[in-house]
């Protein structure tokens, strides 16, 4: 009877290893596909993006400065 239990354990272990191998292979394949997709992603032009962002910020300075002046006038009036 002990022999049968050992055989069943060996068979169960083999099935478990096979199932684990299939899952591991599937995960590795999925990771490989994601890496290939990332490598095929077009590059980012950081200079153009930085220039665009800075232009937007510089364009907002006059409006922000005007708003700050208005807030200062209101605060000065409330203090008086």
N, C-alpha and C positions, 0 to 999 in steps of 0.2 A: 504494500500500500504506500509506503514511503517513496518507493520508486516512481509510482504514478504521480504523486504530488510534485516530485522534482521535475518530472517531464512536463507537467502542466505549467509549472513555474517558468521553465525554460521557454515553452511555447508562448506563454503570456508575455514574457520579457522580449521575445523576438518580435511579436506583434506590436508591442509598445514602442520598440526601437524603430520599427518600420514606419509606424504612424508618426512618430516624432521626426523622423527623417523627411517624410513627405511635407510636414508642416514647416520644417526648417528650410527645405528647398524652395517652398512657395514664398516664404518671407524673403529669402535671398534674391529670388527672381523679382519680387516686387521692389526691393531696394535697388536692384540694378536698373530697373525700368525708370525709377524716380531719378536716379543719378544721370541717366542718359537724357531724360527730359530737361533736367536742370542744366546740363551741358549744352543743350540745343537752344536754350533761352537766349534771345538776343541781348547784347551788351547794353549797358546803361551809359549814356553820355553825361558824366558827372559835371563837366564844365558847363554844358548847356543848361542843366538843371540848376546849378548854382547861380549862373547868370540870370536865369529867369526868376529865381527866388529873390535874389538881391534887387533886381529891378522892381519887383512888386513891393518890397519893403521900402525902397527909396521913394517910390511913388506914393506911399502912404504917409510919409513924414509930414508933408504940409498939412494934411487934414488932422493928423494927430497933434501937431503943434498948435493949430487953431483951436482944437477942442481943449487942449490943456490951458490955453490962454483964457478961454471962456469959463472954465472951471475955476481958475484963479480969480477971475472977476467976481464970480458968484460967492466964493469963499471970502473975499475981501469985503464984499457988501454985507455978508452975514456977520462978520466980525465987527464991522462999524456999527 
